[in-house]
């Protein structure tokens, strides 16, 4: 993990408290749970990761090579 990533991740969890919000299941054969992860100040972690370029948006039925 890069220094930028480590620094960002450490800033997320200074209190080690996160909120998990379940919002159903996906419609794939694996029927995975869909959840949102929130910081104590109610910011959504996925939005921060996307903004910082550390995540990619998920699009249904689009194959994405997650190794690149």
MIBAMAR-544437 format. One record per residue (C-alpha): x, y, z; residue in three letters. Coordinates in pm, whole numbers. Layout:
REM residues N
pt east->X; north->Y; up->Z; aa->ALA
...
***
This chain:
REM residues 68
pt east->0; north->0; up->0; aa->UNK
pt east->137; north->343; up->-88; aa->UNK
pt east->210; north->611; up->170; aa->UNK
pt east->-82; north->818; up->34; aa->UNK
pt east->-317; north->523; up->77; aa->UNK
pt east->-189; north->446; up->426; aa->UNK
pt east->-228; north->807; up->531; aa->UNK
pt east->-581; north->829; up->392; aa->UNK
pt east->-687; north->500; up->548; aa->UNK
pt east->-544; north->600; up->888; aa->UNK
pt east->-742; north->925; up->870; aa->UNK
pt east->-1064; north->724; up->826; aa->UNK
pt east->-1035; north->533; up->1149; aa->UNK
pt east->-882; north->747; up->1423; aa->UNK
pt east->-1159; north->638; up->1659; aa->UNK
pt east->-1186; north->288; up->1506; aa->UNK
pt east->-1563; north->337; up->1481; aa->UNK
pt east->-1746; north->281; up->1154; aa->UNK
pt east->-2115; north->244; up->1076; aa->UNK
pt east->-2235; north->-22; up->834; aa->UNK
pt east->-2568; north->30; up->659; aa->UNK
pt east->-2724; north->-269; up->481; aa->UNK
pt east->-2928; north->-185; up->173; aa->UNK
pt east->-3027; north->-517; up->23; aa->UNK
pt east->-2857; north->-767; up->-208; aa->UNK
pt east->-2729; north->-750; up->-563; aa->UNK
pt east->-2911; north->-927; up->-843; aa->UNK
pt east->-2622; north->-1149; up->-948; aa->UNK
pt east->-2616; north->-1526; up->-899; aa->UNK
pt east->-2395; north->-1474; up->-591; aa->UNK
pt east->-2665; north->-1258; up->-425; aa->UNK
pt east->-2403; north->-1053; up->-237; aa->UNK
pt east->-2511; north->-809; up->34; aa->UNK
pt east->-2498; north->-439; up->-56; aa->UNK
pt east->-2374; north->-217; up->223; aa->UNK
pt east->-2256; north->138; up->277; aa->UNK
pt east->-1975; north->218; up->520; aa->UNK
pt east->-1988; north->549; up->709; aa->UNK
pt east->-1739; north->739; up->919; aa->UNK
pt east->-1846; north->871; up->1260; aa->UNK
pt east->-1919; north->1212; up->1096; aa->UNK
pt east->-2160; north->1036; up->850; aa->UNK
pt east->-1934; north->1066; up->544; aa->UNK
pt east->-1967; north->768; up->312; aa->UNK
pt east->-1630; north->591; up->274; aa->UNK
pt east->-1693; north->488; up->-88; aa->UNK
pt east->-1742; north->850; up->-197; aa->UNK
pt east->-1411; north->949; up->-37; aa->UNK
pt east->-1227; north->659; up->-201; aa->UNK
pt east->-1374; north->744; up->-542; aa->UNK
pt east->-1285; north->1112; up->-504; aa->UNK
pt east->-926; north->1025; up->-409; aa->UNK
pt east->-891; north->789; up->-705; aa->UNK
pt east->-851; north->487; up->-478; aa->UNK
pt east->-1166; north->309; up->-597; aa->UNK
pt east->-1358; north->252; up->-918; aa->UNK
pt east->-1733; north->289; up->-958; aa->UNK
pt east->-1930; north->-35; up->-973; aa->UNK
pt east->-2152; north->-78; up->-1275; aa->UNK
pt east->-2394; north->-369; up->-1295; aa->UNK
pt east->-2328; north->-621; up->-1567; aa->UNK
pt east->-1997; north->-459; up->-1664; aa->UNK
pt east->-1695; north->-683; up->-1635; aa->UNK
pt east->-1407; north->-499; up->-1476; aa->UNK
pt east->-1056; north->-629; up->-1432; aa->UNK
pt east->-1001; north->-545; up->-1064; aa->UNK
pt east->-634; north->-643; up->-1082; aa->UNK
pt east->-537; north->-333; up->-1286; aa->UNK
***
